[in-house]
Amino acid sequence: MRSYGRRKVLALAAGLLAAAVGCSAAPQPEPSQVAATTAKSVTPTPSAETPLITPADAAKAFATFTATDDLLRAGGDLRLAMQLTRDAEAQLTSAAFLSTGNRPSRYTWGAPTLIVPRFKQSEAAPWFTVLATRNGHPTLLTFARDDDWRLSAATQLLPGQDPPHIQFDADGYATVLAPDDKSITISPQFMGPLHATVAEAGETGVAAGLLERGPYTTDVAEQITTDRERAKIGGFSYDSIFSAGDYPVYALRMVGGGALIQYAMTRTTTTTVETDKADFVPVPESARWLYHNDRARRFLKTTEINQYATVVPPSGTPTPAAIIAHTGALTKAIGGDP
């Protein structure tokens, strides 16, 4: 069944691609920042080896995705929509459909700016990023390829946030950072675990000062403390834990030596009855599409998936890393039978 579903998606995508790229109203790819400023004066230097992904490949994949995704959202077809996504984005796509009775939001897209890393032909896990407006909001979307291209991550820039200044070479290609890169203050492989520490412990943790204070870091830790104290008064125990898990991490070199790092984390929140003050745990309104009740007996555990894009400064810089984009939603809830 999965093979059949995938073939159906591919056939649908093939049929939509011509319309997506041929329609005069469809978003057209913008050149990279370097290409946009040097195209008239500099002739690109031929590469010794053709990159695995070219801007034309990325533009085609993006056009195919947006056209197909819109049709599936309009039809409420979650099964096929899941074939367009992977990693944390797959879980958020499922939540978008199921939480709305298979009536998820549909998107209008602006012209994409393509951020394509220079991968060798031997690269086993290629990916690229697109910056485009989605319903008017600047959004970073990263596509990864196994047998085909699927959306792996999507984060909306925070209000007032400028797009990241990615560094491009003379041919308009971006540079990927290795997981253990030490030229920046936080290596890509440690970004998720460090963020989790700050979100749980706040300014008292060992990672304090490495991430900017704000609604996705120290404010979260303060809210957890407040909720734990409030729960204790009501006869409950409360805990909220962040985990980086095994989601992929995408890191790109920025102008000036810093990096843009994209990653996802899971937040698991558990409330348990501890005293005879209460028999049931109230279920938040936001989680009732998952649990289908307003209370759970003895305990309630919810799972939330969050995706982030963070700008990390060069090593030796005293400036903390800053979260510039975020998307997240509840994806799971379990509890005792009421």
N, C-alpha and C positions, 0 to 999 in steps of 0.2 A: 504493500500500500504506500509506503514512504517513497519507493522508487517511482511509482505511478504519479504520486503527488508532485514530486520534483520535476518529472518530465512535463507535467501540466503547467507548472510555473514557468519553466524554460520556454515552452511553446508560447505562453501568454506574453512573456517578456520579449520574445522575438517579434511577435506581432505588434507590440506597442512601441518598440524601439524606433522604427521608422517614423512614427507619428511624433514621438517625443523629440527627436532631433530635427525633424523636418518642419514642424509647426513654427511659424514665425514668432509665436508668443511664448514658446518654451524657453526656459533658462539656458543661456549659452555660457560655456566655461570662460572664465577670465584667466589671463595669463598670470603666472606667479609674479611676486613683487619685483624680482630681478628682471624677468622677461618684459614686464610692463614698462620698465624704465630704460631698458637697453636695446629693445628690439630694433629701434630705428638706427642705432649707431654701432651695434656690435653684431657680428655674424657668429652664431654659436659654434664652438669648437667641436668637431666630430669626436665622439667617444671611441675609445679603443674597443669597447664591447657595448653592444646595444643593451640598454637597461631592460630588466625584466618587465617593468611596468613603464609605459610612456603616458604622458598627459592625455593622449588620444584614448588610450585604454581606460584611464580613470574617468574621462568624460563620458564614454560609452556606458561604463558600469553605473555611474551615477544617474544618467538619464534613464537607463533601464529600470533601476531600482525605484526612482520616484514615480515613474508612470505605472509600474506594476503595483507598488505599495498603495497608491491612491485607488486603483481599481478594487483591490482586495479589501481595503478599508470601507469603501463605498458599499461593497457587497457583504460586509461582515464575515469574511472568510478567514477565520483565525488559522485553520489548518494549513492553508497555503501561505498565509502571511508569515507563519513560523519558518517557512522554507527560505525566507529572505534575510533572516537574522541569525545571530549566534551569540554565545557568551552571555554577558549580563543583559545585553539588548534583547535577547530572545525572551528572557523572563519579564522584562518591562513591556514588551509587545504583548505578551499573553495577558498581563495585568490590564493593559489599555483596552483590550477587547472584552475580557470577562467582567471588569468592573463597570462597564457601560452597557451590558447586555448585547455585546457584539455590535455596538454603535460607537466605535472609537472616533476620536477627532481625525478629520482629514486635513491635509496640509497643502498650502500653496508655497512654492519655492521661488527664491530669487536666483539670480545668476551665480553659479558656483565658482569659487576660487579654488583651484586644485593645488594641493600640497603633496607632491609625489616624491617619495624617497628614491634614491638611486640604488636599486637592488641588482646584484649580479644574477645571471641566469640560473645559478645554482641555489638561490635562496629558496628554502623550504616553506617559509611562512611569510609571504609578502603582504603588504598592506599599504594603504594610502589614506590621506585625510582630505576632507572637503570642508570649506567654510562657506556656508550659504544661509540666507535668511529662510526660516521656516515659520510661516504665518507671521512674517515681519520681524522675527527675533533671530539675530545672528546665532548660528548653531554650528558646532564642530561635529562632523560625522566621520567616523573611521571605518573603512571597509577592509576586511581580511579575506584571504582566499585559501580554501582547501581545494575542493574540486571546482568551485566557482566563487564568485564574489558575494559576500553577505555582509550586512551591516553589523558591526561588532560593538560600536559605542556611539552614543549621541549625547552631547552636552550643550545646553543653552548658555550663552555668555550671560553673566550676571548684569543687571541693569547698570548702565554707564561704563561698562568695561570695554576697553578697546581690544580689537583683535590682536592676537600674538604676532610679533614680528619674527617670522621664521626666516632663517638664513638659507639662501639658495645659491647654488654654484652658477657658473657662467652659462650653463645650459638650462637653468631653471629647475634643477632638482634639489630636493631637501636632503639633509643628512640625519641618519638614525643614530641614536646613542646606544651603546651596549648597556646591558642590565647593570653592570658593575662600574659604569663610567664614574670616575672620580674628579672630573673637571668641574662638577657642580656641587652645591652644598649638600644635596640629598641624591644619592644614586637612584636611578629608576627602580631597581629591585626593592629598595627600602621605602619608597614613597608611600605605599599603602600601609605597611605596618606602622610607620611613624605617624601617619595621619590618624590611624586607629588609636594610637596611644594618646594623642592630643585630644581626640574627641571623647575619650573615656576619663582621662586624668586632668585635662585642662592645664592650667599654668603651674600645677604642682608636680607634673610628671617630668621625666628625664628629657623629653623632647620639647619642653617649653622653650619658646623663642625661635624655634626653627620654622614654625608656621605662623602666619599672621593671625591675630585674634579675629574672631568674627562668627557669623551664624553657622558655619560648618565645622568649627574647631572648638574654641574655648566656650562659646555660647552653648554648644551641645553638652559639654561636660557640666556646665553649671545647671542646665535643665535636668540632666540625669540626677544630680545631687538633690535638686528641689523635688523631683518626682519620687525619689526614694524616700525622702523624709515625709512627704505627704502620704505615701502608701503605708508607711509604718504606722502613722497615726490611725489610718483606717483599718488596720489589722492585716496588711499585706506585706510581703517582701517583694522587692522590685530590683531588677537589674537590666542593664542594656549594654550589650557587648558588640564591638565592631571587629570584623575580620576581613583581611585582604583576600583570603581564599586563593584560588588558582586562576583567577581571571588574567587575561593578557595585559601587559603594560606596554604602552606606545610612547616613545620619547623622541623628540625632534630638537635639533640644535636651533637656537634662536640667535638673532643678531646680538652681538655683544658677549656671546659666550655662555649664556644661560640655556635653559631647556624648557620646552613645553612637554609635560608628562600627563598622559591620559590613563586612568585606571578606574577600577570599580571596587566597592566594598559591600559586604553584607552586614546589616545591623539586626541583631536578634534581641528582642525585648521580652522578658518573662515576668509576669505578675502572678504571685501565688498566695493563696489564703494561708495565714500563719496563726490566727487566733480565732476565738469564737465570736469576734465582732462581726464577722461576715462569712457567708457560705458561698457566695458567688462573686466572680470577678466581672465587673462591667466591661462590655466590649465597646470600644470606641466606634463612633459612627463610620469613620473611614475604613474600618476593618470588617463591617458587617456583610459586605458583598463576598467576603471570604469565609466568614464563620456562620452567617445566616441566623444570627441570634443576637440579642442585646446583652446576654450574660453567659458566662462559662463557669461550670462548677469546678471549684478548687484552684484551677490555674488557667492562664492564657499566655500563649507564646506567639508573637508575631515576627515576621521576617520582612525586612525592607532592603531593597537593592538601591544603592546610590552609585552614580558615575560622576567622576570629577575630571576637570582639566586644571592643572596647576602649573604656574610659572615658577621655576626654580632658578635662583641666581648662580653666577659662577662661583666656584670654590674660593674661599677666602673673603667673600663679600659678607658684610654684617647684616644685610637686608634679609628678612625672612621670606620664605616661599609664600606665594599668594594664590589662592584658589580663584580662578577666573570664570569657571563654568561648572554647572551642575545639573543633573537630572536624576530623579529618584521616585520610587513608589513602593507601597506595600505589595508584597507578592504572595504571602502565605500567612495563615493563622490557624492554630490548633489549640484545643482546650478540652477540659473535662466536660462530659455531657451534662447539660443543665437539668 
